[in-house]
Amino acid sequence: MPFPNIDPIALSIGPLAIRWYALAYLFGVILGAGYGYLLLANTRLWHKGEPPFKAADIWDFAFWTMLAIVLGGRVGYILFYNLPYYLANPLQVFNTLDGGMSFHGGMLGLMLAAIVFTRSKGGNWLSSLDLIGAVSTIGLLLGRIANFINAELYGAPTTLPWGVIFPTDPLGTPRHPSQLYEGLLEGVVLFLVIRVATHVFYALRRPGLVAGIFGIGYALSRIAVEFVRLPDSQLGYLYGGWLTMGQVLSLPILVAGIGLIVYAMRKQSDLR
């Protein structure tokens, strides 16, 4: 399947170039905040009818989370994926045009921002992590679509009929569109699972439960797709020609997700 020739630059005005990747971050936050507003405004979804903060505060929250995602994502990429290079070239830390961002680092930054923001509002910080779990799938979907447009983070060679020949691949071999696999699993499927949990089973009434569902869903999706996604060239496989850094970093998320679900369910039982 030939690659759909989409220019990574969505709009250019003179020397100013706006990339799809940047728009994915921007609209991920805007759409996520919009959906978060609806969740926060529907107080019957939350434990004791009390969301982590008022719906009107979502836009302040979105501003801080945007900064946290960008800073955390950049720091995470530097530390987890390419530290020797940046130690040798420290000025390149500020060069984000190379697309060096880490989801795991961005998530840590996002969680920290959510906890600090929610505590400043006097709310339950576990419920704010639930809110993040419910809305983050939107940004994940848009981000993976942007990765596909950039022809980056593609998968291993495949003979399947939907294999894509990426223009950035020097071998010109049909490969797994692993970006779309991740977008489907982490974005669409996980969003639907969490939507059912929040609106059918009222999972937001158990602080920590939705965050746990997100953690498990994301980790399992990422670990699975990493088996067909090529690792970063500077790292390669960590062990046995199959273990990747993405899988290693997803394991703590999986464990934390299980722990949050156990805590939420046990806490609910104690309240009865």
C-alpha positions in Angstrom: 0.0 0.0 0.0 1.6 3.3 -1.0 1.9 6.0 1.7 -0.7 8.8 1.4 1.5 11.7 0.5 0.5 14.2 3.3 2.7 17.1 3.9 3.9 17.1 7.6 3.4 20.9 7.5 -0.2 21.7 7.8 0.1 25.4 7.1 3.0 27.8 6.3 2.9 31.6 6.4 6.3 32.9 5.2 8.9 31.5 7.5 6.3 30.2 9.9 5.4 26.6 9.5 2.7 24.9 11.6 3.0 21.1 11.7 0.3 18.5 12.1 2.3 17.2 15.1 1.9 20.5 16.9 -1.8 20.7 15.9 -2.3 17.2 17.3 -1.0 18.4 20.7 -3.1 21.5 20.6 -6.4 20.0 19.5 -5.7 17.0 21.8 -5.7 19.4 24.8 -8.7 21.5 23.5 -10.9 18.5 22.7 -9.8 16.7 25.8 -10.7 19.8 27.9 -14.1 20.1 26.2 -14.9 16.5 27.0 -13.5 17.0 30.5 -15.9 19.9 31.0 -18.8 17.7 30.1 -17.7 15.0 32.6 -17.1 17.6 35.4 -20.4 19.3 34.8 -22.2 15.9 35.2 -21.9 15.7 38.9 -23.9 12.6 39.2 -21.0 10.7 37.7 -18.7 11.5 40.6 -18.2 10.1 44.1 -20.6 11.9 46.4 -21.5 14.2 43.5 -18.1 16.0 43.9 -15.8 16.2 40.8 -12.2 17.0 41.6 -12.8 20.7 40.7 -15.4 22.8 39.1 -16.1 22.4 35.4 -15.3 26.1 34.8 -11.7 25.5 36.0 -11.0 23.0 33.1 -9.5 25.7 30.9 -7.0 26.7 33.6 -6.3 23.0 34.1 -5.8 22.6 30.3 -3.2 25.4 30.2 -1.1 23.8 33.0 -1.4 20.3 31.5 -0.3 21.5 28.1 2.9 22.8 29.6 3.3 19.7 31.7 2.9 17.4 28.7 5.4 19.2 26.5 8.0 19.6 29.3 7.5 16.1 30.6 7.5 14.5 27.2 10.7 16.2 26.2 12.5 15.4 29.5 11.3 11.9 29.3 12.6 11.4 25.8 16.0 12.8 26.7 16.3 10.6 29.8 14.8 7.4 28.5 15.7 7.3 24.9 18.8 9.4 24.0 20.6 10.6 27.1 24.2 10.1 25.8 23.4 12.3 22.7 22.1 15.2 24.7 24.9 15.0 27.2 27.3 15.4 24.3 25.0 18.1 22.6 23.3 20.0 25.4 22.0 22.8 23.2 20.0 20.2 21.3 17.8 19.8 24.3 15.8 22.8 23.1 15.5 21.7 19.5 12.1 20.1 19.5 11.9 20.0 15.7 13.4 16.5 15.8 10.1 15.2 17.3 11.8 13.8 20.4 8.9 13.4 22.8 8.1 10.5 25.1 4.5 9.6 26.1 5.7 8.1 29.4 7.5 11.4 30.3 4.5 13.4 29.2 2.2 11.3 31.3 4.4 11.8 34.4 4.3 15.5 33.9 0.6 15.5 33.4 -0.1 13.5 36.5 2.1 15.8 38.6 0.3 18.9 37.2 -3.1 17.3 37.9 -2.2 16.4 41.5 -0.9 19.9 42.3 -3.8 21.7 40.5 -6.4 19.6 42.2 -4.9 19.9 45.7 -4.9 23.7 45.2 -8.7 23.5 44.5 -9.3 21.2 47.6 -10.4 18.3 45.4 -9.7 14.6 45.4 -6.5 14.1 43.4 -7.4 10.5 42.6 -10.5 11.8 40.8 -8.4 14.2 38.8 -6.3 11.2 37.6 -9.6 9.5 36.7 -10.4 12.6 34.6 -7.1 12.4 32.8 -7.7 8.7 32.1 -11.0 9.5 30.6 -9.9 12.3 28.3 -6.3 11.3 27.4 -7.4 8.8 24.8 -8.4 11.7 22.5 -4.9 13.2 22.5 -3.4 9.7 22.0 -5.5 9.1 18.9 -4.5 12.5 17.4 -0.9 12.1 18.3 -0.6 8.7 16.6 -2.3 10.0 13.5 0.3 12.8 13.4 3.1 10.1 13.8 1.6 8.4 10.7 1.6 11.7 8.8 5.2 12.3 9.7 6.1 8.7 8.5 7.8 8.0 11.8 7.6 5.3 14.4 6.6 2.7 11.8 6.7 -1.0 12.3 8.6 -4.1 11.1 8.3 -5.4 7.5 5.1 -7.3 6.8 3.4 -9.1 3.9 -0.1 -8.2 5.1 -2.2 -6.4 2.5 -2.4 -3.2 4.6 1.4 -2.9 4.9 2.5 0.7 4.1 5.6 1.8 2.2 6.8 4.8 4.2 8.8 7.5 2.3 11.3 7.7 5.2 12.1 4.0 5.0 15.4 3.6 3.1 14.5 0.0 2.2 11.2 0.9 0.7 9.6 -2.2 2.3 5.9 -2.6 3.2 5.7 -2.2 7.0 3.2 -2.4 9.8 1.4 1.0 10.2 2.1 0.6 14.0 1.1 4.2 14.6 -2.5 3.4 13.4 -2.5 0.2 15.5 -1.7 2.3 18.6 -4.2 5.0 17.6 -6.9 2.4 17.3 -6.1 0.6 20.6 -5.0 3.5 22.8 -7.4 6.0 21.3 -10.6 4.5 20.0 -11.0 1.2 21.8 -9.7 2.5 25.2 -12.0 5.6 24.9 -15.0 3.3 24.3 -14.1 1.0 27.2 -13.7 3.9 29.6 -16.9 5.6 28.3 -18.9 2.5 29.2 -17.2 2.3 32.6 -18.0 6.0 33.4 -21.5 6.2 32.0 -22.9 2.7 32.4 -21.1 1.4 35.5 -20.4 4.9 37.1 -16.7 4.1 37.6 -15.9 7.7 38.5 -17.8 7.2 41.8 -14.8 5.0 42.8 -11.8 7.4 42.8 -8.8 5.7 41.1 -10.8 3.1 39.2 -10.9 4.9 35.8 -7.2 5.8 36.1 -6.5 2.2 36.7 -8.5 1.1 33.7 -6.6 3.6 31.6 -3.3 2.4 32.9 -4.0 -1.2 32.2 -5.5 -0.5 28.8 -2.7 1.7 27.7 0.1 -0.5 28.9 -1.3 -3.7 27.3 -1.9 -1.9 24.0 1.5 -0.4 23.9 3.3 -3.6 24.9 1.3 -5.5 22.2 2.1 -3.1 19.4 5.7 -2.8 20.4 6.2 -6.4 19.1 5.6 -5.1 15.5 6.9 -1.5 16.0 10.6 -0.9 15.3 12.5 0.5 18.3 14.3 3.8 18.2 17.5 3.3 16.2 19.8 4.6 18.9 18.5 2.1 21.4 17.5 -0.9 19.4 16.1 -4.0 21.2 17.1 -4.2 24.8 17.0 -8.0 25.0 16.4 -11.0 22.7 15.5 -9.1 19.6 12.0 -8.3 20.9 12.1 -6.3 24.2 11.9 -2.6 23.7 12.2 0.5 25.9 8.5 1.2 25.3 7.6 -2.2 26.8 9.8 -1.7 29.8 8.4 1.8 30.5 4.8 0.4 30.2 5.3 -2.3 32.8 5.1 0.2 35.8 2.0 1.7 34.3 0.4 -1.7 34.1 1.3 -2.5 37.7 0.1 0.9 38.9 -3.2 0.4 37.0 -3.8 -2.9 38.7 -2.9 -1.3 42.1 -5.4 1.6 41.5 -8.2 -0.8 40.6 -7.6 -3.0 43.7 -7.5 0.2 45.9 -10.6 1.7 44.4 -12.6 -1.6 44.7 -11.4 -2.2 48.2 -12.1 1.3 49.3 -15.6 1.1 48.0 -16.1 -2.2 49.9 -14.9 -0.5 53.1 -17.4 2.3 52.6 -20.3 -0.2 52.6 
